[in-house]
Amino acid sequence: MTTDPKKNTVDFSLADAIAPLEIEVDFAHLRLNQTLYRTFFVSGYPRFVAPNWLEPLISFEHSLNVSMFIYPTKSAGVLGELKRKIAEMEATIQTDSDRGREIDPAVLASLEDAQELQAQMVRGAERFFQFSLYVTVPAQNKEELNNISKLVESTLGSISITTHPVTLQMTEGFSSTVPLGENPLYLTHNMDTTSLATTFPFTTSELTSPEGVVYGINEHNDSLIIYDRFAGENANSVILATSGSGKSYFIKLEALRSLMLGTDVIIIDPEKEYAHLAEAVGGDYINFSTSSPVKINPFDLPSPTTESQGEDELGRKILSLMGFLKLVLGDLNANETAMLDRAINTTYRLKGITKSADYQQGMQLPLMEDLYKVLIGMEDAMSQSLALRLERFIKGSLAGIFSAQSNVQINNQLTVFSVRDLPESLRPLAMYLILDYIWTKIRFELKKRILIVDEAWYMMKYPDSAAFLVELVKRARKYYLGVTTISQDVEDFWGENKGKEIISNSAMQVLFKQAPVSIERIGDTFNLSQGERRLLLSAGVGRGIFFAGNVHVAMRVVASEEEHKLITTKPEEIIKAT
């Protein structure tokens, strides 16, 4: 501020305009005008962190001033220091061992971390930084300042962050948390690239769309997870979890809420888990078994429509039939495959169908028995061998399961196909056949549909059925179809990396509790942090991680009392309800 006596005026600078009227510096706080400030520095960090781990600080219920300072460090000097520290810790462990003392677990953990960081820096996968984090608490009086300070310390302590007030340095602390870009305290902590990246509070924990299905509660901030799977890049989803973790409960809840929004739902049910739901909403429950009157003809062709004109539906059907028959007959060599292909073409030709345009509504389609007769008629040792392997489905104990004209209709908003009463060895065949039948019937009527394939690992165990399921997932978007693939057997689901193809073509993914033997594969595939891996290992029922494109959040599945009665899988609750 300057005074000009000639003009009798006073000139104010910008500094004068923004300067406080009063400043009081105490041991434990700083007062500017009537506002008190107390600054904390962070001295200790958790060993494992996940993205957005500072969210409790950023979304704190009271206003805070938070500042971060990052200083790059030359790797050469850091590697030398790391080498020295590793040698010191190894010497400490060796000395304790030689003297018969119990080895300090903290030293072992620090040694493990240092060796891992050293290896990553040598490979160039990580760089080294020094990091400072300060928090300034504003308040209107001492009581409020003390209360908020305790709450800040306890909140950060809950995520394993150690804080201390900058006693006797409150002026420097305040300067470090105002937008001057100055760090007079310079209280730093060593961090690698990955750890530093997780400190940035610019990721969102929100997953709430304007419309869609309510999937659960966001564990980060208790907001609703609302997502429209048909608004993403595709409508497919994958659910992976151990038995009893709540995956069936979650799927039933999604199906029920999707029905309320007008979406058709088709379910492949290996364990008869969806019967009560189908009955409650007036859906069709189709039990597919050796004694059931329900039949599906593997040779079915789509009904002739304007949309199907010009497409080689017969060629596609023969390809899918080849995959199905490889499951029925077992491994086939090149000669057997060629002969089987010729026999299938002959079977259709004998019914007057040589190309897609030949098939007209009402024409009789071939049956499995017709293929058997064609193979017998070829009078060749190889064809006789194929016919013999097919015979049990024509004349043997499994006669009639796959050798009758179809009598199934898909015209209800909810249709459930149950294969529980089939022998386990036949379930992959039935699931393949049902999926192929569904795919044949729905492709030429565009309608919002969800197709749920429970226990998909049955199909992923065999290359041909796995390839069929992958192709269905890849092509579903074109036909307004969302395929939900569910598995509790992660190792079988991966089958020759076909499971990874399904995951990469599914915009929505849900992980519930995982088994320790599977967590590494799951973690690498989904790029999970150590914290997220631990969450999945210890997750309770109905808790997990929900992925929607590039956004993922921790989720808790919740249902209303009425919904719970319809979808519960607990035997004691089902018995009580009946």
Buried (B, 14 or more C-beta within 10 A) or exposed (E): EEEEEEEEEEEEEEEEEEEEEEEEEEEBBBBBEEEBBBBBBBEEBEEBBBBBBBBBBEEBEEEBBBBBBEEEBEBEEBBEBBEEBBEEBBEBBEEBEEEEEEEEEEBEEBBEEBBEBBEBBEEEEBBBBBBBBBBBBBBEEBEBBBBBBEBBBEBBEEBEBEBEBBEEBBBBBBBBBEEEEEBEBEBBBBBBEBBBEBBEBEBEBEBEBEEBBBBBBBBBEEBBBBBBBBEBEBBBBBBBBBEEBBBBBBBBBBBBBBBEEEBBBBBBBBEBBBBBBBEBBEBBBBBBBEEBEBBBBBBBBBEBEEEBEEEEBBEBBBBBBBBBBBBBBEEBEEEBEEBBBBBBBBBBEEBEBEEBBBBEEEEEBBBBBBBBBBBBEBEEEBBEBBBEBBBEBBEEEBBBBBBBEBEBEBEBBBBBBBBBEBEEEBBBBBBBBBBBBBBBBBBBEEEBBBBBBBBBBBBBBBBBBBBBBBBBBBBBBEBBBBBBBBBBBBBBBBBEEBBBBBBEBBBBBBBBBBBEEBBEBBBEBBEBBEBBBBBBBEBEBBBBBBBBEEEBBBBBBBBEEEBBBBBBBEEEEEEEEE
